[in-house]
Amino acid sequence: MNEGLKFARFILVLSSISPLFILWAIQGNSLIPDNLFTGLCTMMVIIPNAFLWLRIQTAKKLGEKRELVTGRAEDHRDHLLVYLFAMLLPFYTANFSSWRDFAAAMTALGFIVFLFWHLNLHYMNILFASLGYRVFTVYPPAGRNNLSGSQSWVLITRRVHVSEGERIIAYRISDTVYLEEQR
């Protein structure tokens, strides 16, 4: 499936890695003056998360919601653990003692951003988890229901469990990521 909203997905990936920039702003480095580095890190936290908030508000304002029928659903709490250990911890311990170290860390971060974007992991946002949301990959029900299509999609919801055959009203954040409408 060729997912649209490419720029939105890219910004959502940046919002998913914003905790790293918080850690870097606190840690600082010896290469870039603190006020500049802290300012850049702050922008990398605020801008992508503001875009995420605006995307959600726009979807609500424009009524970009669908009724989706669930098939099998997988809870992805384990993805959050992988996210924390695979990305945050190694980058937090990065030592920017030379420009070469800094360039290597930025290149590695670029690879991770590309992988998150390419693999559609832009829903992996620690803010959702901190607000009590869970992330499920939902597969279409058997028989390719017209309401849900034939592709899997990601549901961000406060539910603890998603059962097969449920009808869920959700806002479209991207072509495969939906935020359940609050009742």
N, C-alpha and C positions, 0 to 999 in steps of 0.2 A: 504494500500500500504506500502510495506516495503522499505523505502527510503534508498538508499546507501549513500556513501560518509559520513559515520558517523563521522569520525575525522574532516572532513571539516565542517560539520554542527556544531560540538562542538566549533571549533575555531571561526566560524562565530557568534555563540551565544556570545562568549567572546568579539568579536569586537562590538557587539550590546550593551554591557553594559560598554564599555570603557569610556563613559562620567562620569560614577560613579567614576572611578579611577582617573580621572582628578580632580573631586571635592574633593575626599579624599586626593589627593596629596597636594592640596591647603590648605585644612583644617588641615591636620596633626593629630597626636594623641599623648597622653602622654605616651604610652606604648613602642613604637618602636622609636628608634632614627630617626630624620627627614631624614638624608641622606639615610638610609636603606629603610624607608617607602616610600619616594619619588621615589627612584630607582625602588622598586617593583611595585609601581603604574604606573610609566612610562613604564616599561616593559609590564604591562597588557594593556596598551594603544597601544604601538607600535607593539608588536608581532602579536596580532590578526588582527589588521588593515593592517599590512604588508602582512599577510597571505591572507586576503581578496583581496588586490590589486594583489598579485601574482596569486591567483585563477582566477581572472578576466583576467589577462594577459595571463595565461596558456590557458584558454578557447579560447581566441582570437587567440593565436599562433597556437593551435592545430585545430582551426576551429570547435570547439565544439558548433555548432549552429544548430538550428532547425527552420523549418518553422512551426509555430503554428497557428492554426485557433481558433479564439475566439468565445466563446459563451457569456453568461451573465458575466459581469465583475463588481466587487465591489471595490470601492476606500477605502483604509484603512488609511486615514489620522487620523481617530479616534483612531486607534491602537497606533499611536505616542503619543497622549494625555494620553491614558491609561498607556503606557510605562513610560511617564514622571512622572505621578502622583502616579502610583502604585509601581514604582521601585526607581527612582532617588530621589524623595523628602524624602521618609521615610529613605532611607539609608544615605542620606546626613546628616540628623539630628541625625544619630546614634552617641552615645557618647561612645568612647572607653576608659572609665576611669578605667576599670578593664579587666583582661584577660577573665573573664566570659562574659562580654559585647562583647568583641572582638570575642570570640568563638560563641556566639549567632548570631552575625551579619554575620560571615562567614558561619554558618550553614544555615541561612535564604538565603544568597546569593547562596549557593549551591542548595537549593530548587528551586530558581528562574532559575538558569542555567539549572537544570534538566527539569523544566516545559517548558522553551523556547525551549530546544532541543527536548523534547518529543512531544510538540505540533507544531513543525516545525515553530517556530517564529524566526528563525535565520535570516530572511530577515529584521527584525526590527532594522535598523541601522540609527542613527541620522545623520551620514555622508551623506547617500543618500539624506535625506531630505534637508540638508544644501547645497548640490550640485544641487538642483532643481529637484530631481527625485521624482516620486510618486510610490506608491505600490498598485497593484491591485491583487485581487484573481480572476482568470479567470476560468470559468467553461467550459467544452467542449460543443460544439454546439450539439443540438439535433441530434440524429442519430449516435453518437459515431464516429466521423470522425477519420480516421486512422492517420492523421497528428497530431492530438492533443491527441489521446488516450481517456480514459474514466475517468481520474482523474483530479481534479482541480489542478491548478498550480499558482505560484506567478510570476507576471511580474513587474519588476522594470524598469520604463520608464520615459521619460520627458513629455510624452503625458499628457494632461489634462483629456482626455476621451478615453475609449476603446469601440468601437462599436462591436456588434455581427457580426460575419462573416468575420472580418478582418483577413488578413494573415500577421503575424508578424515574422520577422527574429530576433531570440534572442540567446544569448550565454547562455549555461548551467552553472550556478554557483553551483547548486546541482541538485538532481533529480527532484525537484519540484520548483526550483527558477531559473528564467531566467532574464537576463539583455538584454533589447532590443538593437540591433545593431544601432548605430548612423548613420543616413543617411548623 
